[in-house]
Amino acid sequence: VVFGAIPLVADRQTPILKPFPATPLRRWQLVGSNVPMRLLIAVVQTAIIVGVGSTAFHVQIAGSWLLIGSLILLGSLGFIALGYVIASFAATEDAANGMTSAVQFPLMFLSGTFFPIAAMPDALKTVARVMPLTYLSDGLRQTMVDGTPFAPLWVCFLVLAVWLVICFGIAARSFKWELWVGRPGPAGVPGGRSGSGTDL
C-alpha cells in the first residue's frame, strides 16, 4: 500500500501536473482523489490473502468481521497516507522507491508481524511501540485468531487513527505540484531550487 504513491511522483516528473496550480483544485483534493483507488487495491489484496488462508490452510476466523473490516480499512488508509507523505518529499521516482523501502522494511520486521516483539531487544521494542503496523497486526491477531494482545483493541484503533490524521495532514500541506529541482550554477552544476511553493 505504501508503494501506491510512487506513480504520483512519476506524474510529477512529467508535465501532467504542471497546469494544476492554475485550477481551483487543492492539494488535499488531488491527494484524496487517489485514495479510493488505492484503498480498493488494498481491500482486494486483503480479501485474496484471507481467502487463500481460509481455503488452502483452513484458517478459522474467530472474531467479528465488522471489527476486522474496520481495522483493515483504517490501516490501509493510514499506510496510503504514509505513502503520500513520502511522495510529497521525494524528488524523483527512484528516490521515492528508496524512501519507501527504507520505511517499509523496518515496518515489516519490527512490528511483530514476523517476529514476536517480546523477543526483541529493549531498543527495538521502543521502536515497535510507535509503528502503526504493530497495532494493525496486533488488532487483526486479536480479532481474527484470538491472539495474545500487545495492546488493548481500542488503543490499536486510536494509534492507527492518529497516524492517518497526521500523515494525511502532512501530505496535504507538503505536496508540491512540481518537483524542486536544481537551479543552474556557474558551470551548469545544479544547485538551489526552482518552482514555486506559493502557488500550491
Phi, psi and chi 1 to 4 in degrees:
 res  aa     phi    psi   chi1   chi2   chi3   chi4
   1 VAL       -  -38.8  175.3      -      -      -
   2 VAL   -62.4  -33.5  178.8      -      -      -
   3 PHE   -70.8  -10.9  -81.5   94.9      -      -
   4 GLY   -65.9  -18.5      -      -      -      -
   5 ALA   -86.6   -7.8      -      -      -      -
   6 ILE   -60.4  -40.5  -66.7  176.6      -      -
   7 PRO   -57.6  -27.7  -27.3   35.6      -      -
   8 LEU   -66.4  -37.7 -163.7   57.1      -      -
   9 VAL   -67.1  -39.5  179.0      -      -      -
  10 ALA   -62.1  -40.5      -      -      -      -
  11 ASP   -62.8  -34.9  -71.1  -17.9      -      -
  12 ARG   -72.0  -19.2 -155.0  168.2   50.8 -172.9
  13 GLN   -82.2   -7.3  -70.3 -176.9  -89.7      -
  14 THR  -113.6  173.2   67.8      -      -      -
  15 PRO   -74.2    4.8  -16.6   30.3      -      -
  16 ILE   -57.1  -45.5  -67.4  175.9      -      -
  17 LEU   -91.7   -4.8  -61.7 -179.6      -      -
  18 LYS   -59.2  -39.5 -168.9  172.3 -177.3  179.3
  19 PRO   -75.4  -11.8  -11.6   26.9      -      -
  20 PHE   -64.0  -32.8  -80.4   73.0      -      -
  21 PRO   -60.3  -22.4  -24.9   34.4      -      -
  22 ALA   -87.4    1.3      -      -      -      -
  23 THR  -106.2  166.2   70.7      -      -      -
  24 PRO   -73.2   -2.7  -15.6   29.3      -      -
  25 LEU   -64.8  130.7 -172.7   69.6      -      -
  26 ARG   -92.1  161.4  -57.5  -66.2 -175.4 -173.9
  27 ARG   -61.3  -43.8  -74.9  173.9  -66.0 -175.3
  28 TRP   -65.5  -28.5   68.7  -92.2      -      -
  29 GLN   -70.7  -39.5  -68.3  172.8  -36.3      -
  30 LEU   -66.1  -46.7  176.3   67.5      -      -
  31 VAL   -61.3  -45.3  173.3      -      -      -
  32 GLY   -67.3  -29.4      -      -      -      -
  33 SER   -68.3  -22.6   67.3      -      -      -
  34 ASN   -82.4  -16.1  -75.2  -90.8      -      -
  35 VAL   -63.5  -48.2  170.8      -      -      -
  36 PRO   -57.0  -40.3  -26.4   35.6      -      -
  37 MET   -65.0  -46.6  177.9 -175.6   64.6      -
  38 ARG   -65.8  -36.0  -60.3  -62.1  169.3 -170.3
  39 LEU   -66.2  -40.4 -175.2   59.4      -      -
  40 LEU   -61.4  -42.4  177.6   61.0      -      -
  41 ILE   -61.5  -43.2  -66.7  172.9      -      -
  42 ALA   -64.1  -41.0      -      -      -      -
  43 VAL   -66.2  -42.0  169.5      -      -      -
  44 VAL   -63.3  -43.6  170.6      -      -      -
  45 GLN   -60.7  -43.2  -70.5  174.9  -25.0      -
  46 THR   -63.8  -42.4  -56.8      -      -      -
  47 ALA   -61.7  -38.9      -      -      -      -
  48 ILE   -65.3  -45.3  -67.9  172.4      -      -
  49 ILE   -62.2  -47.0  -67.2  171.3      -      -
  50 VAL   -65.4  -39.9  173.1      -      -      -
  51 GLY   -63.5  -44.1      -      -      -      -
  52 VAL   -65.3  -41.7  169.9      -      -      -
  53 GLY   -61.7  -39.5      -      -      -      -
  54 SER   -72.8  -41.8  -61.0      -      -      -
  55 THR   -85.5  -43.4   56.0      -      -      -
  56 ALA   -85.7  -33.7      -      -      -      -
  57 PHE  -115.0    4.1  -60.2   99.1      -      -
  58 HIS    56.4   39.9  -51.4  -69.5      -      -
  59 VAL   -73.9  127.1  175.3      -      -      -
  60 GLN   -94.6  123.4  -60.5  -64.2  -40.5      -
  61 ILE   -83.2  115.2  -54.1  -60.1      -      -
  62 ALA   -92.5  -23.9      -      -      -      -
  63 GLY  -100.0 -168.4      -      -      -      -
  64 SER   -78.9  131.2  162.8      -      -      -
  65 TRP   -66.7  -27.4  -78.3  102.6      -      -
  66 LEU   -65.4  -45.0  179.4   60.4      -      -
  67 LEU   -65.8  -42.4  -78.0  175.5      -      -
  68 ILE   -61.2  -47.3  -66.4  170.1      -      -
  69 GLY   -62.8  -38.1      -      -      -      -
  70 SER   -65.4  -41.8  -60.5      -      -      -
  71 LEU   -64.7  -43.8  -79.9  165.8      -      -
  72 ILE   -62.8  -43.6  -68.5  171.6      -      -
  73 LEU   -62.5  -49.7  179.2   65.4      -      -
  74 LEU   -65.3  -42.9 -171.0   57.4      -      -
  75 GLY   -64.7  -42.9      -      -      -      -
  76 SER   -62.2  -44.3  -62.1      -      -      -
  77 LEU   -61.4  -40.6  -72.5  171.5      -      -
  78 GLY   -63.7  -41.7      -      -      -      -
  79 PHE   -75.9  -30.4  -71.9  112.9      -      -
  80 ILE   -62.2  -45.7  -70.6  170.0      -      -
  81 ALA   -63.1  -37.8      -      -      -      -
  82 LEU   -63.3  -39.3  178.3   58.1      -      -
  83 GLY   -62.8  -37.1      -      -      -      -
  84 TYR   -71.8  -27.0  -71.8  153.4      -      -
  85 VAL   -63.7  -43.9  170.5      -      -      -
  86 ILE   -61.6  -44.2  -65.5  172.5      -      -
  87 ALA   -62.5  -28.9      -      -      -      -
  88 SER   -70.0  -28.1  -62.4      -      -      -
  89 PHE  -109.8  -11.8  -66.4   98.4      -      -
  90 ALA   -78.0  131.1      -      -      -      -
  91 ALA   -81.4  -29.6      -      -      -      -
  92 THR  -138.5  168.6   64.4      -      -      -
  93 GLU   -63.4  -39.2 -171.5  174.3   -0.5      -
  94 ASP   -63.3  -41.1  -71.4  -21.0      -      -
  95 ALA   -64.1  -39.3      -      -      -      -
  96 ALA   -63.4  -40.5      -      -      -      -
  97 ASN   -61.3  -45.2  -85.5  -64.8      -      -
  98 GLY   -65.0  -42.8      -      -      -      -
  99 MET   -65.6  -38.4  -68.0  168.3   66.8      -
 100 THR   -65.2  -43.4  -58.8      -      -      -
 101 SER   -63.4  -39.0  -63.3      -      -      -
 102 ALA   -64.7  -27.6      -      -      -      -
 103 VAL   -87.2  -41.2  169.4      -      -      -
 104 GLN   -71.4  -40.2 -177.5  157.8  -28.0      -
 105 PHE   -65.1  -45.0  -77.7  106.6      -      -
 106 PRO   -60.7  -38.1  -25.2   35.3      -      -
 107 LEU   -59.1  -43.3  -78.2  173.3      -      -
 108 MET   -67.1  -44.4  -69.4  169.5   56.7      -
 109 PHE   -97.4   -9.8  -66.7  107.3      -      -
 110 LEU  -114.4    9.6  -61.3  179.6      -      -
 111 SER  -104.2    5.1   61.7      -      -      -
 112 GLY    83.4    6.7      -      -      -      -
 113 THR   -71.9  -42.8  -56.8      -      -      -
 114 PHE  -106.4  -31.5  -62.1  111.7      -      -
 115 PHE  -127.6  137.6  -52.1  104.0      -      -
 116 PRO   -64.2  137.0   21.0  -31.1      -      -
 117 ILE   -64.1  -31.4  -65.0  176.5      -      -
 118 ALA   -62.1  -24.5      -      -      -      -
 119 ALA   -89.2   -2.4      -      -      -      -
 120 MET   -84.8  154.3  -64.5 -179.6 -175.7      -
 121 PRO   -61.0  158.8  -20.3   30.6      -      -
 122 ASP   -58.0  -38.4  -69.6  -19.8      -      -
 123 ALA   -62.7  -40.3      -      -      -      -
 124 LEU   -73.6  -30.4  -65.3 -176.9      -      -
 125 LYS   -62.5  -38.5  -72.8 -179.9 -177.4  177.8
 126 THR   -63.0  -42.1  -57.7      -      -      -
 127 VAL   -63.6  -43.5  175.3      -      -      -
 128 ALA   -61.2  -32.5      -      -      -      -
 129 ARG   -68.8  -17.3  -71.6 -170.3 -178.9   96.1
 130 VAL  -106.3    0.9  -60.9      -      -      -
 131 MET   -86.5  133.2  -72.5 -171.6  166.5      -
 132 PRO   -65.7  -33.2   22.6  -32.4      -      -
 133 LEU   -66.3  -27.4 -172.4   56.3      -      -
 134 THR   -56.8  -44.4  -61.8      -      -      -
 135 TYR   -81.2  -30.1  -62.6   91.9      -      -
 136 LEU   -67.9  -47.0  177.0   59.8      -      -
 137 SER   -61.9  -42.4  -61.2      -      -      -
 138 ASP   -65.7  -42.8 -178.0   53.1      -      -
 139 GLY   -64.2  -41.9      -      -      -      -
 140 LEU   -67.9  -37.0  -70.2  174.5      -      -
 141 ARG   -64.4  -40.1 -167.8  159.4   42.7 -120.8
 142 GLN   -66.4  -44.2  -69.6 -176.5   52.0      -
 143 THR   -82.7  -27.8   54.3      -      -      -
 144 MET   -91.3  -40.4  -65.0  179.8   73.7      -
 145 VAL  -129.0   15.3  -65.2      -      -      -
 146 ASP    55.4   41.5  -73.1  -27.2      -      -
 147 GLY   -73.0  164.1      -      -      -      -
 148 THR   -66.5  125.6  -57.3      -      -      -
 149 PRO   -73.9  141.1   25.4  -32.8      -      -
 150 PHE   -85.4  -34.3  171.8   75.5      -      -
 151 ALA  -147.2  156.7      -      -      -      -
 152 PRO   -56.5  150.4  -23.4   33.1      -      -
 153 LEU   -60.5  -37.2 -164.8   56.9      -      -
 154 TRP   -65.9  -30.6   69.5  -92.4      -      -
 155 VAL   -67.0  -39.3  173.7      -      -      -
 156 CYS   -59.5  -46.7  -63.1      -      -      -
 157 PHE   -62.9  -42.1  -84.6   98.5      -      -
 158 LEU   -64.8  -46.8  178.0   61.8      -      -
 159 VAL   -62.7  -42.9  171.8      -      -      -
 160 LEU   -63.5  -40.2  -69.3  172.5      -      -
 161 ALA   -65.5  -40.7      -      -      -      -
 162 VAL   -63.8  -44.4  168.9      -      -      -
 163 TRP   -60.9  -40.9  -91.5   93.1      -      -
 164 LEU   -61.3  -49.4  169.3   60.0      -      -
 165 VAL   -63.3  -45.6  171.6      -      -      -
 166 ILE   -64.8  -47.8  -68.4  174.6      -      -
 167 CYS   -67.0  -42.7  -71.4      -      -      -
 168 PHE   -66.3  -37.8 -170.3   79.3      -      -
 169 GLY   -63.3  -43.5      -      -      -      -
 170 ILE   -64.3  -44.2  -67.1  173.2      -      -
 171 ALA   -64.6  -42.1      -      -      -      -
 172 ALA   -65.9  -32.1      -      -      -      -
 173 ARG   -89.0  -26.9  -70.0 -172.5   60.4   85.0
 174 SER  -100.3  -15.0  -57.4      -      -      -
 175 PHE   -63.2  136.3 -179.5   78.3      -      -
 176 LYS  -115.0  139.1  -58.8  174.4 -177.8   65.7
 177 TRP   -66.0  -34.8  -63.4  110.3      -      -
 178 GLU  -123.6  156.5  -62.7 -179.3   59.4      -
 179 LEU   -70.0  146.3  -69.5  171.5      -      -
 180 TRP   -80.3  116.4  -64.0  104.7      -      -
 181 VAL  -122.7  168.1  -64.2      -      -      -
 182 GLY   -70.9  143.6      -      -      -      -
 183 ARG   -93.8  128.8 -178.0  179.8  -64.9  159.2
 184 PRO   -55.1  133.9  -23.2   33.5      -      -
 185 GLY   -90.7 -167.7      -      -      -      -
 186 PRO   -58.4  -38.0  -22.7   31.2      -      -
 187 ALA  -108.9   25.2      -      -      -      -
 188 GLY    80.0   10.4      -      -      -      -
 189 VAL   -80.7  129.8  178.4      -      -      -
 190 PRO   -60.9  144.4  -22.7   32.7      -      -
 191 GLY  -171.0  154.9      -      -      -      -
 192 GLY    72.9 -150.2      -      -      -      -
 193 ARG  -154.6  159.8   64.7 -172.7 -175.5 -176.5
 194 SER  -131.7  170.8   64.4      -      -      -
 195 GLY    94.9  171.8      -      -      -      -
 196 SER  -129.3  134.4  170.9      -      -      -
 197 GLY   -91.7   -1.1      -      -      -      -
 198 THR   -97.5  -11.1   59.1      -      -      -
 199 ASP  -100.9   23.9   57.7   -9.1      -      -
 200 LEU   -90.9      -  -56.2  178.1      -      -
